[in-house]
Amino acid sequence: MANIVERLTAFVQKVFKTSLEIFLEALKLSPNAQGYVLGSVTELLLKKKIEDEGYEVKRIREKWEGRKHPNHHGDFYFKAHDGKKWFVLESKGVKSNSEKWHKLFNYDRLRKFINNHAEKIAWINQHEETEPQIESWLEQNLPRFMDDYADNIYEYEEIQDFLNNPPKRITDKSKAIAKLRKLSRDEVGQLIEDRLAYVMSKVKVLETHFVSGTSEANERTQATPRKGEFNIVAIDIVLRYPEHKFLFANPKLLESSGGDPNHLQQDYIIGFVFFDENQKPLLSITDEWYEDFREVVNTVNLKDAVKESDMQIDSRNIITRNDD
């Protein structure tokens, strides 16, 4: 451990020209920097996981010589040690604000959202009516929605818009907003964060966010990846799980975008992470996603392998043992 601290201190002094204490404080104050570091950690762990399962892995060069190959828009090439064909692996994370985006801090939205995705949930008996099962689960696991969280809350901008354009009749929404009208932006934000923390103590949403640029070079017709850009996508669910954990899918087996059947959708609800009374996670995911990398590799058509002559490999060492 002392060796690691010494190496880290020397690295920070050499690269950032400051102390470890200042570096740590700067990192804590910069969510963007934390995001970049987390992304690098994810890629390192993914590479190690695939190698440990018997595959050879090489990083794809970010800056290509010439025009980037349209089917090499991933992070890694991989092949079995006893194989000859190379494939492309893309690394992604999950959305960090799914619960807030879907307004799951209100009971009705939470109940309807879970019901809309009931087929993804392991503890629901699919042969019986789903909504009563969900309502029972909510009552047992999130009881505050039955009393002090029973009223809906709204984001600050929505409250202000409503107050500036009040309806002429009394509604449930008008009564709920009347209780919030005197709160500041920060106070409303804190109410929402408190409820989200409560919800996420029992259930978290696993949702992808595939957003990509469009240009003639990448042959995209919309701002999501084409299904042929990579052979497998790996999703690190660490933002919704107690540890780094990867789920894998063959993009050609995911539902296509409505705008172009050759493209992926922007968002997929992979499933949920539920937590029991001991905070032990229970993963519920759809059949298109795999925990076992070998299983998803078996779904890839060998004809979709990349040509070795087209590969552009990043030859940099991912982890250097020598500080020089």
Buried (B, 14 or more C-beta within 10 A) or exposed (E): EEEEEEBEEEBBEEEEEEEBEEBEEEEEEEEEEEEEEBBEEBBEBBBEBBEEBEBBBBBBBEEEEEEBBEBBBBBBBBBBEEBEBBBBBBBBBBBBEBBBEBBBBBBEBBBBBBBEBBEBBEEBEEEEEBEEBBBEBBEEBBEEBEEEBEEBBBBBEBBBEBEEEEEEEEEEEBEBBEEBEEBEEEEBEEBBEEBBEBBBEBBBBBBBBBEBEEEEEBBBEBEBBBBBBBBBBBBBBBBBBEEBBBBBBBBBEBEBBEEBEBBBBBBBBBBBBBBEEEEEBEBBBBEBBBEEBEEBBEBBEEEBBBEEEEBBEBEEEEEEEEEE
